[in-house]
Amino acid sequence: FSVAWVGVGGQSDTTLIQVGTEHDFVKGQEQYSVWYEMLPANSIKIPEVTVVPGDKISASITLVDSNMNNWLIEITNLSNGQGFKQIFSYNSSRFTAEWVVERPTLNNQFAELANFGTVTFTNATATIGATVRTIKSFNNYEIMMHDRQNNHLVGISSLSPDGTSFTVSHFSIAKMG
């Protein structure tokens, strides 16, 4: 199992609003899906948007009304034109903006990480007030996935020179490249 997502909040607090894709290998079958989640609720699959390996996805979470805590969640498969957008009311701390590839938890345990190949995040920006800022312009850090023996499960590239892009590679891919 693996997921790639963008989110707001969540690091060091219990609020997190996120949207992304899931890439699983279950009983010998590859499975792909699109979802959103607002903790502490479970993720919700978005069946009207399908995804296959190699698709280009655009995902964003936008605060549209700070007084009402209204957020616009958007995800579009740029490869097939399918999309989803909906406004939700959610009280987020707004402490962080996040771009993540991870293995999800199943039954309160980390799942086995699926070989997702590579995921590249591009145009990774956060807007505060009217100012658009890149990852590089914030205090930022990467969190590395490890197994129980502390072995790296992924490789993470450096930020692009403009601070808006990076790639996460499954370790089998990262080790070869």
N, C-alpha and C positions, 0 to 999 in steps of 0.2 A: 504494500500500500504506500502511496505517496500523494502529497497534495502540494500545489503551488498556489499561493494566494497573496492578495494585498489586504491590508487592514489598518484600522485606526484604534489606538488604545491597546491594552492587553499586556504590555511589558511592565511588570511590577505592579499590576493592579488586576482586578477581576472583570474589567469591561473590555470587550473586543468585538468589533464589527468587522466582518471579513467576507471576501468573495473570491472564488477561485475554481480551479479544476482538480479533479482527482484521477489518479492513474493507478489501477490495481491489477493484480494478477491473482485470480481466484480459481482454484481447481483447474489449472491449466488454461484458463481463458483470460484474455486481456479485457478489462472493463474501464471505460472512461466516462466521466460525468462532470457536470458543472453544478456549483452549489453556492449558498451564502449561509452565514451563521452570525448570530448575535448572542454571545455568552450571557447567561448560563444555558440558554436553549441549545438544542442539538442542531446540527446543520440541516438545511433544507435543499434537496436536489431541485435543479431547474431543468425539467424534461424538455422544454421547448428549445434548448440550446444543446446541440450535440457537438462532440469533439473527438478527433482522432489524432494519432501522432503526426507531428509536423504542422498542425494548425497554428495560426497566429491569433492570439487572444488579446483583447483590450479589456481591462478591468479597472473600475474606479469606484471610490466611495467619496461622496461630496456632501458636506454639511450645507443644506439648503435653507434651514431656518434654525438659528442657534437658540432662539427663545422657546421654540417648541421641540428642540432636539430632533429635528427631522433630517434624515439622511437619504440621499439618492444612491442606491446601489445599481451599478451598470456593469454588464459583462456582455461582450460581443465577440463572436467567432468571426474574425475578419476574413477567414478562408471560405466560409460558406454563407456569410451574411446573417446568420441567426443571432438574435440578441434578446436581452432581458433588461428591463429597467423598472424600478419601483421605489417609491418613497416609503420609508419606515420611520417610526418614532423610536428612538433609542438613546439612553443616557450614557454617553461615553465620557471617559476621563479626558480624552483627546491628548493624552500624554505622549503618544508615539505614532509614527507612521511606519508601516512595516511591509517588507517585500520578502516572502518566505517560501522555501521549499522544505518540507518536513515529512516525517512519517507520523501519521495520526495515531491517536490512542484508540484501541478497541477493547471494550470490557475493562477499562481503566488500566490497560497496559499498552506500551508502545508496540505497534504493529511491526512486522518484518518489512523492511524497506524494499519497495519494488524498484527494479532497474528502470528508472524514468529517462535514461539517456542524459540529455542536457535541457536545461530551462534557462532562457535568457530573458532577463527583465530589461526593458528599454524605456526611455522617457519616464523614469521613476522620479516623480516630483511630488511635493506636498505644498499646498497653498495655505498660507496663514494670513488672514486678512486679505489684502489684494496682492500679496507678494508670493510669487511662485519660487520655491527653493528646491534645489537638488539634494540628493542624499549627502553629497560632499559638503554642503553648506551647513549641515547640522552636526552635532556630536553624534557619531554613529559607530556602530560596531557590528561585527559579524558574529553569529552564533554557529558553531560548528557541530554537526551531528556526529555522535560517536556511538559505538556499541558498548555493551557492558564491560568489555576489555579495554575500553578507551581507544579503539581503532577508529580512524576517520571513515565515515561512510560516504562522504561527498568531497568534491574539490570546489572551491569558490575562487573565482577570478578576482583580480583587483577591480576597483571601480574604473570605468572609462575616464579619459582625461576630463570630460565635461561633467563627471559626477552623476550621470543619469542612468548608467547601464552596468550590469554585471551578469555573469553566467555561473550557474550551479550545475555541476556534473556529477552523475552517479560515480562512485569511486572506481568502478571497473572501466569507465570511460576516462575519468581523470587520470588514472594511473597510466593509461596508454598514451595520453596526450600530454 
